Amino acid sequence: MAIIFIGTILICLLLLLVLYRNLPNKKVFYAFCFTLLAAIGGIVYSLLFQQPAQEPLNESAIRKITAQQQIFDGWYTDYKKELDLLDYNWAQCQKIVSDYHNDNISIHTVYTRLNILTHQAQAVSDELNKLPPPISLDDTNYDLTTLLLNKTQDYANAQLTAIQALRNAADPANINTDSHEQQSRILRETMVRNGPDGLFTADETNALRQRLTIPEK
């Protein structure tokens, strides 16, 4: 490969010398040189930075990945249930605030629903705390799963805090105005101020998917 590459370079240099002597328009020559250099640069880059072909996995490695898949899938099934409940609870929270803003429910109904939702959010948070990653995962998979879980637990706690703040704001004992418009504004501002940041776990999920997928032959 190196001999061919060197030979190609020499031929190109010889060609450039011939063109330089015979082309009357030097602008055409320089344009040709630029194009040639760009092509050579692309070839060099592809040779130096091309991804090496992945070695096929042996049976032992395939069995290990398969075992890790089964362990993780069992854990992820329970995790996904709690994740779906988190999405449901926050959607319900937004619906309650929206229903009150549209004057579809009373402030007493808002308080009652948010009180129920607080208990549901607390239950999800408690269940996530009971869901440690399986110790039979290998070190890297365990660390990735732990990070995934920690992010989700932080999000669940933030969601619980937001729902509690909304419940307290909707508590008739704490409301100092009879204006529906002002009460609605207080609820919406409370949601914006206390709402949890998004749950971003794509990096961990993609890394786990890559590690737990058997490459195609």
C-alpha positions in Angstrom: 0.0 0.0 0.0 2.8 2.4 0.9 4.7 1.7 -2.4 1.6 2.3 -4.4 0.9 5.6 -2.6 4.5 6.8 -3.1 4.3 5.8 -6.8 1.1 7.7 -7.2 2.6 10.8 -5.7 5.6 10.7 -8.0 3.4 10.3 -11.0 1.3 13.3 -9.9 4.5 15.4 -9.4 5.7 14.4 -12.9 2.3 15.3 -14.3 2.4 18.7 -12.6 5.8 19.4 -14.0 4.7 18.6 -17.5 1.5 20.8 -17.2 3.5 23.7 -15.7 5.8 23.8 -18.7 3.1 23.4 -21.3 0.0 25.2 -20.0 0.1 28.9 -21.1 -2.6 29.9 -18.6 -1.2 29.5 -15.1 -4.6 30.0 -13.5 -5.8 26.7 -15.0 -2.6 25.1 -13.7 -3.2 26.4 -10.1 -6.8 25.3 -10.2 -5.8 21.8 -11.3 -3.2 21.8 -8.4 -5.8 22.7 -5.9 -8.2 20.0 -7.1 -5.4 17.4 -7.1 -4.3 18.3 -3.6 -7.9 18.1 -2.3 -8.3 14.6 -3.9 -5.0 13.5 -2.3 -6.0 14.9 1.0 -9.2 12.9 0.9 -7.4 9.7 0.1 -4.9 10.3 2.9 -7.7 11.0 5.4 -9.6 7.9 4.4 -6.4 5.7 4.8 -5.4 7.2 8.1 -8.8 7.5 9.8 -10.9 4.7 8.3 -12.6 2.6 10.9 -11.0 -0.8 11.3 -13.3 -3.7 10.5 -14.9 -5.1 13.6 -13.6 -8.6 14.5 -16.4 -11.2 14.6 -17.4 -12.2 18.1 -16.6 -15.7 19.3 -19.3 -17.8 21.0 -18.1 -16.9 24.5 -18.5 -13.2 23.8 -22.0 -13.8 22.3 -23.1 -15.8 25.3 -21.9 -13.0 27.6 -23.8 -10.3 25.7 -26.9 -12.5 25.6 -26.7 -13.0 29.4 -26.3 -9.3 30.0 -29.3 -8.6 27.7 -31.5 -10.9 29.7 -30.4 -9.3 33.0 -30.8 -5.8 31.8 -34.2 -6.5 30.1 -35.7 -7.8 33.3 -34.6 -4.7 35.2 -35.6 -2.3 32.3 -39.2 -3.7 32.3 -39.7 -2.6 35.9 -37.9 0.7 35.2 -40.1 1.4 32.1 -43.3 1.0 34.2 -42.2 3.7 36.6 -41.0 5.9 33.7 -44.4 5.6 32.0 -46.1 6.6 35.3 -43.8 9.7 35.6 -45.0 10.7 32.1 -48.6 10.0 33.0 -48.4 12.0 36.3 -46.9 15.1 34.7 -49.5 15.0 31.9 -52.2 14.8 34.5 -50.7 17.7 36.4 -50.7 19.8 33.3 -54.2 18.8 32.5 -55.5 19.9 36.0 -53.9 23.3 35.6 -55.3 23.6 32.1 -58.8 22.5 33.1 -58.9 25.1 35.9 -57.5 27.8 33.5 -60.4 27.0 31.1 -62.8 27.1 34.0 -63.8 23.5 33.6 -63.2 22.6 37.3 -63.3 24.4 40.6 -60.3 25.3 42.8 -61.5 22.7 45.3 -61.4 20.0 42.6 -57.9 21.2 41.7 -56.8 20.8 45.2 -58.3 17.3 45.6 -56.8 16.0 42.3 -53.4 17.5 43.1 -53.5 15.9 46.5 -54.2 12.5 45.0 -51.5 13.1 42.4 -49.0 14.0 45.1 -49.5 10.5 46.6 -49.1 8.9 43.2 -45.9 10.8 42.5 -44.5 9.9 45.9 -45.2 6.2 45.1 -43.3 6.4 41.9 -40.3 8.0 43.6 -40.4 5.3 46.3 -40.5 2.5 43.7 -37.5 4.0 41.8 -35.6 4.0 45.0 -36.3 0.3 45.3 -34.9 -0.4 41.8 -31.1 -0.6 42.1 -29.3 -1.9 39.0 -28.6 -5.7 39.0 -25.2 -6.4 40.5 -24.8 -9.2 37.9 -24.3 -6.6 35.2 -20.7 -6.1 34.3 -18.9 -2.9 35.5 -19.6 -0.7 32.5 -23.2 -1.8 32.1 -23.8 -1.4 35.8 -22.3 2.1 35.8 -24.4 3.2 32.8 -27.6 1.7 34.4 -26.8 3.5 37.7 -26.4 6.8 35.9 -29.7 6.2 34.0 -31.5 5.5 37.2 -29.9 8.4 39.1 -31.1 10.8 36.5 -34.6 9.4 36.6 -34.7 9.5 40.4 -33.6 13.2 40.3 -36.4 13.9 37.8 -39.0 12.0 39.9 -38.0 14.0 43.0 -38.2 17.3 41.1 -41.6 16.3 39.7 -42.9 15.4 43.2 -41.7 18.8 44.5 -43.5 20.6 41.7 -46.8 18.8 42.3 -46.5 19.4 46.0 -46.0 23.1 45.3 -49.0 23.2 43.1 -51.1 21.4 45.7 -50.1 23.9 48.3 -50.9 26.8 45.9 -54.3 25.4 45.3 -55.1 24.8 48.9 -58.2 26.9 49.7 -56.6 27.7 53.1 -53.6 29.4 51.3 -55.5 31.3 48.7 -55.9 35.0 49.4 -57.9 36.0 46.3 -61.3 35.0 45.0 -60.4 36.0 41.4 -60.4 33.0 39.1 -57.9 34.8 36.8 -55.5 35.5 39.6 -55.8 31.9 41.0 -55.1 30.5 37.5 -52.1 32.8 37.1 -50.7 31.6 40.5 -51.0 28.0 39.5 -49.4 28.5 36.1 -46.6 30.5 37.5 -46.0 27.9 40.2 -45.8 25.2 37.6 -43.3 27.1 35.5 -41.2 28.0 38.5 -41.1 24.5 40.0 -41.5 22.3 36.9 -38.7 19.7 36.5 -36.2 20.0 33.8 -36.4 17.4 31.0 -35.2 13.9 31.5 -32.3 13.4 29.1 -31.0 9.8 29.2 -30.2 9.3 25.5 -26.4 9.0 26.0 -26.8 6.2 28.6 -29.6 4.5 26.7 -27.6 4.5 23.4 -24.4 3.3 25.1 -26.3 0.4 26.7 -28.1 -0.5 23.5 -24.7 -0.6 21.7 -23.1 -2.7 24.3 -26.1 -5.1 24.6 -26.6 -5.7 20.8 -24.9 -8.5 19.1 -23.3 -7.2 15.9 -24.5 -8.6 12.7 -22.1 -11.0 11.0 
